[in-house]
């Protein structure tokens, strides 16, 4: 069997394994309150109307890492929080499976190198793929894509946010022509590019809005300062009349005598 055959199988298997992790299904509108991944999992309606149809949360009880094959070894990549979003166009099967995972900040740099090396190794092993790096909207990433339509997975895109220690992995899926949005390879590439561009623009907007938004604090009267012992007025005493015009508050003139006309 030619070398390319097992490589293509591995690519499809990688997508299946990465998108079928045990997770707790949540409604798309109910991610965990206060999650730092909200800008990455609440984008919807971009790239010609692709919609997020399911949202799965990585169980908090899961191991704080995932396994990645790199350099002939199995490496661990830290994961302290994660979600998966399945995206689909109307009346079609899923177009993309997106995983947003936040690394341990102290391990993010190493995690990034591991997953980048793994994808580059995959591209080198399969002559039917092309690896391209990109940088935009404050994010960097890389995409490996098959050179022709075939198999269950057509491409994988990895997106890195150094600011948030977040790694996003997108698997672009393939189905029978009647069950997918595209019909030709060129149409797929256009949809893939629109998806990545639209997703990053959406995340950048939501992240910027989260940084600049500050809820208004309700005004509350500050508590009265404690009075010195022996002060003349009690808490129940009526307020003292305002001092005469021209006399500063608290002056001897305002306390004792009336102001001269």
C-alpha positions as CSV (number, residue, x, y, z in Angstrom):
1,X,0.0,0.0,0.0
2,X,1.3,3.4,-0.8
3,X,2.5,5.6,2.0
4,X,-0.1,8.2,1.4
5,X,-3.0,5.9,2.2
6,X,-2.2,5.5,6.0
7,X,-1.4,9.2,6.2
8,X,-4.8,10.1,4.9
9,X,-6.4,7.6,7.3
10,X,-4.4,9.1,10.2
11,X,-5.7,12.6,9.3
12,X,-9.3,11.5,9.3
13,X,-8.7,9.5,12.6
14,X,-7.1,12.6,14.2
15,X,-10.1,14.6,13.5
16,X,-12.5,12.0,14.8
17,X,-10.4,11.5,18.0
18,X,-10.1,15.2,18.6
19,X,-13.8,15.9,18.2
20,X,-15.2,13.0,20.1
21,X,-13.9,13.6,23.6
22,X,-16.2,13.0,26.4
23,X,-18.1,16.2,27.2
24,X,-21.1,17.6,28.9
25,X,-23.6,18.9,26.3
26,X,-24.8,22.4,27.0
27,X,-27.2,24.6,25.1
28,X,-25.3,27.0,22.7
29,X,-26.4,30.0,24.7
30,X,-25.2,28.8,28.1
31,X,-21.4,28.6,28.4
32,X,-20.1,28.7,32.0
33,X,-20.6,32.2,33.4
34,X,-17.4,34.1,33.5
35,X,-15.5,31.7,31.3
36,X,-12.4,33.3,29.7
37,X,-13.3,31.3,26.5
38,X,-16.6,33.1,25.8
39,X,-15.2,35.3,23.0
40,X,-14.0,32.1,21.3
41,X,-17.2,30.0,21.6
42,X,-20.0,32.5,21.0
43,X,-19.3,33.5,17.4
44,X,-22.2,32.7,15.0
45,X,-23.6,33.7,11.7
46,X,-20.3,34.7,10.0
47,X,-18.8,33.3,6.7
48,X,-22.1,33.4,4.7
49,X,-24.3,32.3,7.6
50,X,-22.6,29.3,9.2
51,X,-24.2,28.6,12.6
52,X,-23.0,27.0,15.8
53,X,-25.4,24.1,16.3
54,X,-24.0,22.3,19.3
55,X,-21.7,23.4,22.2
56,X,-20.0,20.8,24.4
57,X,-18.0,21.6,27.5
58,X,-15.0,19.7,28.6
59,X,-15.9,18.2,31.9
60,X,-14.1,19.9,34.8
61,X,-13.2,16.5,36.2
62,X,-11.2,15.6,33.0
63,X,-7.4,15.4,33.2
64,X,-5.9,18.8,32.8
65,X,-4.1,17.8,29.6
66,X,-4.6,16.1,26.2
67,X,-2.2,13.8,24.3
68,X,-0.6,14.9,21.0
69,X,1.7,12.8,18.8
70,X,4.9,14.7,17.9
71,X,8.3,13.5,16.8
72,X,7.4,9.8,17.2
73,X,6.4,10.5,20.8
74,X,3.2,11.1,22.7
75,X,3.3,14.5,24.4
76,X,0.9,16.1,26.9
77,X,-0.6,19.5,26.2
78,X,-2.1,21.3,29.2
79,X,-5.9,22.1,29.1
80,X,-7.4,23.9,32.0
81,X,-10.7,24.7,30.2
82,X,-12.2,23.7,26.9
83,X,-15.3,23.8,24.7
84,X,-16.2,22.3,21.3
85,X,-18.6,24.0,18.9
86,X,-20.0,22.3,15.8
87,X,-20.7,24.6,12.9
88,X,-23.1,23.9,10.0
89,X,-24.8,25.7,7.1
90,X,-28.6,25.5,6.8
91,X,-29.8,22.0,5.6
92,X,-26.3,20.6,5.5
93,X,-24.1,18.3,7.6
94,X,-21.5,19.9,9.8
95,X,-18.9,22.0,8.0
96,X,-16.4,22.5,10.9
97,X,-15.7,21.2,14.4
98,X,-14.0,23.8,16.5
99,X,-12.2,23.2,19.8
100,X,-11.2,26.2,22.0
101,X,-8.9,25.2,24.8
102,X,-7.1,27.4,27.4
103,X,-3.6,26.2,28.4
104,X,-2.0,26.6,31.7
105,X,-0.3,30.0,31.2
106,X,3.0,28.7,32.6
107,X,2.9,25.9,30.0
108,X,1.4,27.7,27.0
109,X,4.6,28.4,25.2
110,X,5.6,24.7,25.3
111,X,2.1,23.6,24.4
112,X,2.1,25.8,21.3
113,X,5.4,24.4,20.1
114,X,4.2,20.8,20.6
115,X,0.9,21.3,18.6
116,X,2.7,23.3,15.9
117,X,5.3,20.5,15.5
118,X,2.6,17.9,15.4
119,X,0.7,19.6,12.5
120,X,3.9,20.3,10.6
121,X,4.9,16.6,11.0
122,X,1.5,15.5,9.7
123,X,1.9,17.8,6.6
124,X,5.4,16.4,5.9
125,X,4.2,12.8,6.1
126,X,1.4,13.3,3.6
127,X,2.3,14.5,0.2
128,X,-1.4,15.3,-0.5
129,X,-1.5,18.2,1.9
130,X,-0.2,21.8,2.1
131,X,0.8,23.7,5.2
132,X,0.4,27.5,5.4
133,X,1.2,29.8,8.3
134,X,-0.7,33.1,8.9
135,X,-1.0,36.0,11.3
136,X,-3.9,38.4,11.6
137,X,-6.2,40.3,14.1
138,X,-3.6,39.7,16.8
139,X,-3.6,36.0,16.3
140,X,-1.2,33.6,14.6
141,X,-1.8,30.1,13.2
142,X,-1.3,27.5,10.6
143,X,-3.5,25.5,8.3
144,X,-2.9,22.1,6.7
145,X,-5.2,21.3,3.8
146,X,-5.6,18.4,1.4
147,X,-4.9,19.3,-2.3
148,X,-8.1,17.6,-3.5
149,X,-11.5,16.6,-2.1
150,X,-11.6,13.2,-0.4
151,X,-11.9,11.5,3.0
152,X,-13.8,12.7,6.0
153,X,-11.5,15.6,6.9
154,X,-10.3,18.2,4.4
155,X,-8.1,20.4,6.6
156,X,-7.1,21.5,10.1
157,X,-6.5,25.0,11.2
158,X,-4.7,25.9,14.5
159,X,-5.1,29.4,16.0
160,X,-3.0,30.8,18.8
161,X,-3.8,33.6,21.2
162,X,-0.7,34.4,23.1
163,X,-2.6,37.0,25.1
164,X,-5.1,34.5,26.5
165,X,-3.0,31.3,26.3
166,X,-5.7,29.9,24.1
167,X,-5.3,27.3,21.3
168,X,-8.2,26.9,18.9
169,X,-8.3,23.9,16.5
170,X,-10.7,23.8,13.6
171,X,-11.4,20.6,11.7
172,X,-13.0,21.1,8.3
173,X,-15.2,18.2,7.5
174,X,-16.3,16.5,4.2
175,X,-19.5,14.8,3.3
176,X,-21.3,13.5,0.2
177,X,-22.0,16.4,-2.3
178,X,-25.7,16.5,-1.5
179,X,-25.0,17.0,2.2
180,X,-22.4,19.8,2.1
181,X,-22.4,23.5,1.2
182,X,-19.6,23.3,-1.5
183,X,-19.4,21.2,-4.6
184,X,-15.9,21.9,-5.9
185,X,-12.4,22.2,-4.3
186,X,-12.3,25.9,-5.1
187,X,-15.6,26.5,-3.3
188,X,-14.3,24.6,-0.2
189,X,-11.1,26.7,-0.1
190,X,-13.2,29.9,-0.3
191,X,-15.5,28.7,2.5
192,X,-12.5,27.7,4.6
193,X,-10.9,31.1,4.2
194,X,-14.1,32.9,4.9
195,X,-14.6,30.9,8.0
196,X,-11.2,31.5,9.5
197,X,-11.3,35.2,8.6
198,X,-14.9,35.7,9.9
199,X,-14.2,33.8,13.1
200,X,-11.1,35.8,14.0
201,X,-12.8,39.1,13.3
202,X,-15.7,38.0,15.6
203,X,-13.3,36.9,18.3
204,X,-11.3,40.1,18.1
205,X,-14.5,42.2,18.4
206,X,-15.8,40.2,21.4
207,X,-12.5,40.2,23.1
208,X,-12.1,44.0,22.7
209,X,-15.6,44.6,23.9
210,X,-14.9,42.5,27.0
211,X,-11.8,44.5,27.8
212,X,-13.4,47.9,27.3
213,X,-16.8,47.2,28.9
214,X,-17.0,48.2,32.5
215,X,-20.5,48.0,34.2
216,X,-21.5,51.3,35.8
217,X,-21.4,51.3,39.5
218,X,-24.6,52.4,41.3
219,X,-24.2,55.5,43.3
220,X,-24.4,54.9,47.0
221,X,-24.1,57.4,49.8
222,X,-20.9,57.0,51.7
223,X,-21.4,56.1,55.4
224,X,-21.3,59.1,57.7
225,X,-17.9,59.7,59.3
226,X,-17.8,58.9,63.0
227,X,-18.2,61.9,65.2
228,X,-15.6,62.7,67.9
229,X,-16.4,62.0,71.5
230,X,-18.2,64.8,73.2
231,X,-19.6,66.3,70.0
232,X,-22.6,68.5,70.6
233,X,-24.9,67.0,67.9
234,X,-26.4,63.5,68.2
235,X,-27.5,61.3,65.4
236,X,-31.1,62.5,65.9
237,X,-30.2,66.2,66.0
238,X,-31.6,68.3,63.2
239,X,-29.1,69.6,60.7
240,X,-27.4,72.9,61.5
241,X,-28.5,75.9,59.4
242,X,-26.2,77.0,56.7
243,X,-23.6,79.6,57.6
244,X,-24.2,83.2,56.7
245,X,-23.1,84.2,53.2
246,X,-19.5,85.2,53.1
247,X,-18.5,83.0,56.1
248,X,-16.6,79.8,55.4
249,X,-18.2,76.7,56.9
250,X,-16.9,75.9,60.3
251,X,-15.6,79.4,61.0
252,X,-16.1,81.1,64.3
253,X,-18.3,83.7,62.7
254,X,-20.7,81.2,61.3
255,X,-20.9,79.4,64.6
256,X,-21.5,82.3,66.9
257,X,-22.7,85.5,65.4
258,X,-24.8,86.5,62.4
259,X,-23.1,88.0,59.4
260,X,-22.9,91.7,59.2
261,X,-25.2,93.2,56.5
